[in-house]
């Protein structure tokens, strides 16, 4: 589907299915927009720059751990 980042609002949005939004669930900085039968339609990450920064740190750590375990 489609993923967008709005630097002005610092929100990352990821459309994962087509459909009309019927309900929204909030989990900290994550908003899960639900459509028919409570299936996820759109995921938004608020304060996304912090999330991306943490993800990059985790990926680097995983790469280091993988390199160490293969030796």
C-alpha positions in Angstrom: 0.0 0.0 0.0 1.4 3.4 0.8 3.7 4.9 3.5 4.2 8.6 4.1 6.1 10.8 6.5 5.0 14.3 7.3 8.1 16.1 8.8 6.0 19.1 9.9 3.7 17.0 12.1 6.4 14.3 12.7 3.9 11.5 11.8 4.6 8.4 9.8 1.4 6.9 8.3 1.2 3.5 6.7 -1.9 2.5 4.7 -2.1 -1.3 4.9 -5.5 -1.9 3.4 -8.3 0.0 1.6 -11.4 0.8 3.4 -13.3 3.3 5.4 -12.1 4.0 9.0 -14.7 3.0 11.6 -12.7 3.1 14.8 -9.3 4.0 16.2 -7.2 2.3 18.9 -4.4 4.1 20.6 -1.3 2.3 21.9 1.1 5.0 23.2 2.5 6.7 20.1 0.7 4.3 17.7 -2.7 4.8 16.3 -4.4 1.8 14.6 -7.3 2.9 12.4 -9.7 0.0 12.0 -12.3 -0.6 9.2 -14.9 -3.2 8.7 -14.8 -6.2 11.0 -12.0 -4.4 13.0 -9.4 -5.0 10.4 -6.5 -2.5 10.4 -6.6 0.0 7.6 -4.1 2.6 8.6 -1.3 2.8 11.2 0.1 6.1 12.3 3.2 6.6 14.4 3.2 9.9 16.3 6.6 11.5 17.1 8.0 9.3 14.4 11.5 10.6 14.4 12.1 9.1 17.8 10.7 5.7 16.7 12.8 5.6 13.6 15.9 6.5 15.7 15.2 3.6 18.1 14.6 1.3 15.2 18.0 2.2 13.6 19.7 1.5 17.0 17.9 -1.9 17.2 18.9 -2.9 13.7 22.5 -1.9 14.3 22.6 -4.0 17.5 21.1 -7.0 15.7 23.7 -6.7 13.0 26.5 -6.7 15.7 25.0 -9.6 17.5 24.7 -11.6 14.3 28.3 -10.9 13.4 29.5 -12.0 16.8 27.5 -15.2 16.8 28.9 -16.3 13.4 32.5 -16.1 14.7 
